């Protein structure tokens, strides 16, 4: 399975890169923290080498030994895995649910640094995220330029034209999800060309396309809004770099077109899945744009800084996003977050990991309804924008998956296909 390939090849590659990154920063740690920095780097590397060995030799998954706030929840989850009626007793790297051990690896990477001050705040994935951003410059310039031109006459657009622009930017945000560093095991995955030029050609690759439903939800919310009720959209973010910029453009469009009054962004509280967006990445990206020497890029950055100051954009991170639970457990494990999402008119879930957690990462029949696979996770109407990078997909028409499978055996994991999949909730 693709899961097997991930655990056997991709995850050890990612760990090797992390170890290499720490090696390369040895002098920097010494300059900043003296011998203490070098000692901490050695300890972190030995912790990670041990982790890589455990993974490659299929050792049992061990409880977390750090004092971080989520450690107890992780260890409870390990107990839950141990006691599954159809499980193998002691969970190990190759004998456990893929979602669980993959999340667990990233949590252990975090522990390797968190337990070793003074380098405990070092993000081992930061360079890769920055590189993806800089190598996607042309695409970012093209997108910012397009968007700033659009803003000049957004007031004059009729409903049909607004709908067309929303559809374009939803698709840019969807295909932005191809730029995923955990998928490429940290190899270059930047967006080189203008994402707008190829949208037409990409439409046949959107297997479920519920853009009309998203549009009518937003239009109705706008019509029914009152003095006291704002239309709120929440984006559960995925990757930093080009994908994040495509999400920010979409969010700005929602505000500028008055389809939404406020946008809440949900990111990760610790470095996660190589390129996932943390608060630092979010702020860094907006600052980079604001200080760029390209007129439209910097205009975007400055405006977005303004949106944050005015409070119409809000960034939130929550420990739940970096736990191994799928989202059907959210109301139980993180009732505060579930209650927060219930305030939203529309939840936009970006990317593959969010899709796996929405659907419980199971090997569903392709035509099982999305609503059913969500397993009672319905805080608010939601839409998944995701390119396919793992073996789970629901909500297809009868025969649709089998037909593609016949000509393209790798269709579920190549990132070539995408979905814009909507669920209206209860």
Secondary structure, DSSP 8 states (H G I E B T S, - for coil): -HHHHIIIIIHHHHHHHHHHHHHHTHHHHHHHHTHHHHHHHHHHHHHHHHHHHHHHTT-B-----S--TTHHHHHHHHHHHHT-TTS-SS-BTTSS-HHHHHHHHHHHHHHHHHTSTTSTT--TTHHHHHHHHHHTHHHHHHHHHHHHHHHHTGGG--HHHHHHHHHHHHHHHHHHTT--TTTTTTS-----S-TTTTHHHHGGGEEEE-HHHHHHHHHHHHHH--SS---EEEEE--BSTHHHHHHHHHHHHHHHTTS-SEEEEEEBSS--TTTB-BHHHHHHHHHHHHT-SSHHHHHHHHHHHHHHHHTSEEEEE-GGGGSS--GGGHHHH-HHHHHHHTT-SEEEEESHHHHHHHTTT----TTS-HHHHTTT--SS-EEEEEE--SS------TTHHHHHHHH-TTTTTSS--EEEEEE---
